[in-house]
Amino acid sequence: MESRNFNSLFRRSERKRFVTTAPFFEDQDEPYVYPGISRKRLQVDEVKRFGLYLACLKLMKLRGRIDISIESIEVETGIKAFQIEEDFLMNGMMISGQKAFHISSLIRAAEELLGYYNETESFLVGAGKLGTSLLLKENLGQTSLKIVAAFDNDYRKIGSQIGSIKVMSPDKIIPLATRMHVSLGIIATPAGEASHVADMLAGAGMKAIWNFTPDSIAPGNDIIVVNTRPGDDIGAAYDLITAKLRSKSGSNPLI
């Protein structure tokens, strides 16, 4: 059994104190960026374990913890310490003998391993004239981006097919984003709707939003926003998004 009841575990964990044994983490505001994160495809059982690690780490961060040990992760997840150490070592998230980890750094590394910073796939919200042209690659053809799902709140469009993509209701965004770990959301809605859609995409865990509408959006400080207006260079805008996503994921080591 790899998972345990997080609620009871975290109520108990509030009574613990953890003193770091990693001096380079002390008084460190910026997370350490792991230079050796594996880019290999994870096996199904690895995905399940890293999903548990990520859930644990995020909850511990919410509890105010800054750093954590393998032993603490074992207690909170029920996954044996030797398995956690093997997972972290094999995926470039630790060095042999390391005793403590910066939680924010581990969150970033786990998200990258799980594909949370995937810059080649995106969701599209808005299946009107502009959205249709994007789906048919009339504008995005100069990039490597692939739209993997499209959404619209117009019941006449829901269920229709544009190219190879079926249009779905926006209430499918969050469950699909959770399952597919898509990082980029494209907004191609009519004017006046972008702000609400941006909040929805932010709630679904998007790391970046590409806004093709004239509206201003402010989904949160941690979310990358790139605005593209008619006549703008699509390729340059996409290059900017990918550069920002790679920087955020730690692909450029800061050592």
C-alpha positions as a printed Julia matrix, in Angstrom:
255×3 Matrix{Float64}:
   0.0    0.0     0.0
   1.66   3.23   -1.15
  -0.86   5.81    0.0
  -2.26   6.71    3.4
  -4.9    9.01    4.81
  -3.35  12.43    4.22
  -5.75  14.31    6.5
  -4.89  12.32    9.61
  -1.22  12.24    8.71
  -0.97  15.97    8.26
  -2.87  16.69   11.47
  -0.25  14.6    13.21
   2.61  16.2    11.27
   1.71  19.65   12.58
   3.11  18.56   15.96
   6.53  17.74   14.43
   9.56  19.93   13.96
  12.16  19.31   11.29
  15.66  20.72   11.44
  17.46  20.78    8.12
  20.77  18.98    7.69
  21.41  20.71    4.36
  23.24  23.97    5.22
  22.98  25.35    1.67
  19.2   25.56    2.11
  19.37  27.78    5.18
  17.96  31.29    4.67
  17.49  30.51    1.0
  14.54  32.34   -0.54
  14.93  30.99   -4.07
  14.51  27.24   -4.58
  17.59  25.27   -5.56
  17.3   24.2    -9.2
  18.25  20.6    -9.9
  20.52  20.48  -12.99
  20.18  16.74  -13.61
  16.42  16.19  -13.81
  15.68  13.15  -15.95
  13.75  13.71  -19.18
  12.85  10.0   -19.6
   9.25   8.83  -19.75
   8.08   7.56  -16.36
   6.5    4.13  -15.95
   2.92   3.91  -14.66
   3.98   2.94  -11.13
   6.52   5.79  -11.08
   3.83   8.27  -12.13
   1.66   7.09   -9.24
   4.49   7.46   -6.72
   5.53  10.89   -7.96
   1.9   11.98   -7.83
   1.88  11.0    -4.14
   5.2   12.77   -3.54
   3.85  15.93   -5.16
   0.59  15.88   -3.18
   2.56  15.36    0.03
   5.03  18.15   -0.7
   2.34  20.67   -1.61
   0.41  19.95    1.56
   3.56  20.2     3.68
   4.35  23.54    2.05
   0.85  24.75    2.91
   1.58  23.75    6.5
   4.54  26.13    6.5
   7.35  23.62    6.04
  10.39  24.75    4.06
  12.47  21.59    3.95
  11.87  17.87    4.38
  13.71  14.55    4.72
  13.18  11.23    2.99
  12.1    9.8     6.35
   9.37  12.44    6.63
   8.15  11.67    3.11
   8.05   7.97    4.03
   5.9    8.71    7.08
   3.49  10.93    5.16
   3.07   8.77    2.04
   3.65   5.22    3.27
   6.23   4.67    0.51
   9.38   3.01    1.82
  12.46   5.2     2.24
  14.6    3.01   -0.03
  12.03   3.41   -2.84
  11.88   7.19   -2.4
  15.67   7.42   -2.44
  15.87   5.26   -5.56
  13.22   7.37   -7.32
  15.0   10.62   -6.45
  18.48   9.32   -7.37
  17.38   7.78  -10.67
  15.66  11.01  -11.71
  18.41  13.44  -10.76
  16.63  14.93   -7.75
  19.27  14.2    -5.11
  22.87  13.19   -4.55
  23.79  10.05   -2.65
  23.65  10.58    1.09
  21.63  13.79    0.93
  19.51  14.15    4.07
  17.31  17.19    3.48
  15.51  18.79    0.57
  14.05  22.21   -0.15
  10.32  21.56   -0.57
   9.75  24.17   -3.29
  12.63  22.7    -5.28
  11.24  19.18   -5.01
   7.79  20.4    -6.06
   9.27  22.03   -9.15
  11.31  18.92   -9.99
   8.35  16.55   -9.5
   6.11  18.75  -11.64
   8.69  18.76  -14.41
   9.02  14.98  -14.28
   5.25  14.6   -14.46
   5.1   16.86  -17.52
   3.61  19.94  -15.88
   5.86  22.19  -17.95
   5.09  20.58  -21.3
   5.4   23.36  -23.87
   4.4   21.39  -26.97
   0.76  20.69  -26.08
  -2.02  23.09  -25.16
  -5.71  23.52  -24.45
  -7.76  26.01  -26.48
 -10.77  27.86  -25.06
 -12.95  29.5   -27.71
 -13.93  27.61  -30.87
 -15.11  30.55  -32.94
 -13.48  31.91  -36.08
 -10.1   32.58  -34.46
 -10.11  29.36  -32.44
 -10.99  27.35  -35.55
  -8.08  28.88  -37.47
  -5.73  27.99  -34.61
  -7.07  24.43  -34.45
  -6.58  24.01  -38.18
  -3.0   25.27  -37.82
  -3.62  28.21  -40.13
  -1.73  30.42  -37.66
   0.11  27.98  -35.42
   1.66  26.11  -38.35
   4.9   28.0   -37.86
   5.3   26.51  -34.37
   5.65  22.99  -32.95
   2.64  23.52  -30.68
  -0.19  20.99  -30.79
  -3.67  21.8   -29.48
  -4.86  18.6   -27.79
  -8.29  19.74  -26.54
 -10.75  22.54  -27.35
 -13.53  24.02  -25.23
 -16.46  26.35  -25.8
 -19.56  27.32  -23.79
 -21.76  27.51  -26.9
 -23.96  24.4   -26.8
 -24.16  24.48  -30.61
 -20.4   23.91  -30.83
 -20.02  21.36  -28.02
 -19.6   17.91  -29.55
 -18.63  19.27  -32.97
 -15.35  18.32  -34.62
 -12.77  20.82  -35.88
 -10.03  19.02  -37.71
  -9.17  16.09  -35.45
 -10.27  17.84  -32.24
 -13.69  17.51  -30.61
 -15.06  20.62  -28.88
 -16.01  20.05  -25.25
 -17.74  21.95  -22.46
 -15.45  24.1   -20.25
 -16.39  22.01  -17.21
 -14.07  19.33  -18.67
 -11.0   21.58  -18.42
 -10.0   20.81  -14.83
 -10.38  17.0   -14.94
  -8.58  16.8   -18.3
  -5.78  19.12  -17.18
  -5.29  17.01  -14.06
  -4.99  13.87  -16.16
  -2.96  15.23  -19.07
  -0.7   17.72  -17.24
  -1.0   20.31  -19.98
   0.83  23.51  -19.03
  -0.35  25.99  -21.66
  -3.84  27.36  -22.18
  -4.82  29.41  -25.23
  -7.65  31.93  -25.0
  -9.48  32.76  -28.24
 -12.85  33.79  -26.82
 -14.95  36.85  -27.71
 -14.04  40.11  -25.99
 -15.13  40.32  -22.38
 -14.73  36.63  -21.56
 -10.95  36.27  -21.3
 -10.58  37.23  -17.64
 -13.03  34.57  -16.47
 -11.43  31.96  -18.74
  -7.95  32.88  -17.47
  -9.08  32.29  -13.89
 -10.52  28.93  -14.94
  -7.25  27.91  -16.63
  -5.28  29.05  -13.59
  -7.53  26.92  -11.41
  -6.81  23.97  -13.69
  -3.09  24.34  -12.98
  -1.89  25.99  -16.19
   1.62  27.38  -15.97
   1.21  29.72  -18.96
  -1.64  31.43  -20.8
  -1.46  32.63  -24.39
  -4.07  35.34  -24.79
  -5.26  36.04  -28.34
  -8.06  38.39  -27.21
  -7.93  42.19  -26.75
  -8.79  41.76  -23.05
  -6.28  42.24  -20.25
  -5.93  39.25  -17.92
  -4.28  38.84  -14.53
  -4.57  35.19  -13.48
  -1.86  35.38  -10.82
   1.8   36.26  -10.35
   3.02  32.71  -10.83
   1.39  32.25  -14.24
   3.14  33.27  -17.44
   0.98  35.48  -19.67
   1.8   36.29  -23.28
  -0.59  38.49  -25.25
  -0.8   38.24  -29.04
  -2.75  40.7   -31.15
  -3.59  40.63  -34.87
  -0.43  41.15  -36.9
   1.93  40.02  -34.1
   4.61  37.43  -34.83
   3.12  34.09  -33.72
   6.46  32.28  -33.83
   8.19  34.89  -31.68
   5.35  34.79  -29.14
   5.56  31.0   -28.9
   9.35  31.15  -28.51
   8.84  33.58  -25.63
   6.36  31.22  -23.93
   8.66  28.2   -24.26
  11.66  30.17  -22.97
   9.69  31.31  -19.92
   8.35  27.81  -19.24
  11.83  26.3   -19.48
  13.21  28.97  -17.16
  10.41  28.36  -14.66
  10.89  24.59  -14.76
  14.57  24.93  -13.94
  15.89  23.71  -17.28
  18.49  26.46  -17.01
  20.52  25.53  -13.88
  21.09  28.3   -11.35
  24.02  26.93   -9.41
